[in-house]
């Protein structure tokens, strides 16, 4: 089964149902990336590329939300994608 976070097809549409939880998880992922940039990139001095963190993080988040229909797995996939994008691209590219 494939779900659509934009039209809420396949998700529960009640208050704090599946669809609204996917959108809340996207906001949480946004703030996780921003805070990771501050703590990891600036405070710890580890190379951190925020562009690739957003690109891979939200790509992984969207694909996981579409194919698993779960906000929990989508958030986990988004955090893994953001970490890979930020730290791997940070090693090779400047900010």
C-alpha positions in Angstrom: 0.0 0.0 0.0 1.2 3.5 -0.9 0.2 6.5 1.2 0.2 10.2 0.2 1.1 12.7 2.9 0.0 15.6 0.7 -3.6 14.5 0.2 -3.8 12.2 3.4 -4.7 9.2 1.2 -4.0 6.1 3.2 -3.5 7.9 6.5 -6.0 8.5 9.3 -7.5 11.9 9.0 -8.7 12.4 12.6 -7.2 14.8 15.0 -3.6 13.7 15.7 -4.2 10.8 13.3 -1.7 9.5 10.8 -1.7 12.4 8.4 -1.2 15.1 11.0 1.5 13.1 12.8 3.5 12.9 9.5 3.4 16.6 9.2 4.4 17.1 12.9 7.2 14.6 12.3 8.4 16.7 9.4 8.5 19.8 11.6 10.4 17.8 14.3 12.9 16.6 11.6 13.4 20.3 10.6 14.3 21.3 14.1 16.5 18.3 14.7 18.6 19.3 11.6 18.8 22.9 12.7 19.9 21.9 16.3 22.3 19.4 14.9 23.9 22.1 12.8 24.3 24.3 15.9 25.6 21.6 18.2 27.6 19.3 15.8 28.7 21.8 13.2 29.5 24.9 15.2 30.1 23.8 18.8 31.9 20.5 18.2 33.7 21.7 15.1 32.7 18.6 13.0 32.2 19.4 9.2 28.4 19.7 8.7 26.8 20.4 5.4 23.2 21.7 6.1 22.1 21.7 2.4 22.7 18.0 2.0 21.3 17.3 5.5 18.0 18.8 4.4 18.1 17.3 0.9 18.7 13.7 2.0 16.9 14.0 5.3 13.6 15.1 3.7 14.0 12.8 0.7 14.4 9.8 3.0 11.6 11.0 5.2 9.2 11.4 2.3 10.0 8.1 0.7 9.6 6.3 4.1 6.3 8.1 4.8 5.0 7.1 1.3 6.0 3.4 1.4 5.6 2.5 5.1 2.6 4.8 5.9 4.2 5.3 9.4 5.3 8.6 10.9 7.7 6.8 13.2 9.7 5.0 10.5 9.6 8.1 8.4 11.2 10.2 11.2 13.9 7.5 11.8 14.7 7.4 8.1 14.8 11.1 7.9 17.2 11.4 10.8 19.5 8.7 9.2 19.3 10.5 5.8 20.1 13.8 7.4 23.1 12.4 9.3 24.5 10.8 6.2 23.9 13.9 4.1 25.3 16.3 6.6 28.4 14.4 7.8 29.4 12.6 4.5 28.9 15.8 2.4 30.6 17.8 5.1 33.7 15.8 4.7 34.0 16.6 1.0 32.2 19.9 0.4 32.3 23.3 2.1 29.2 24.7 3.7 
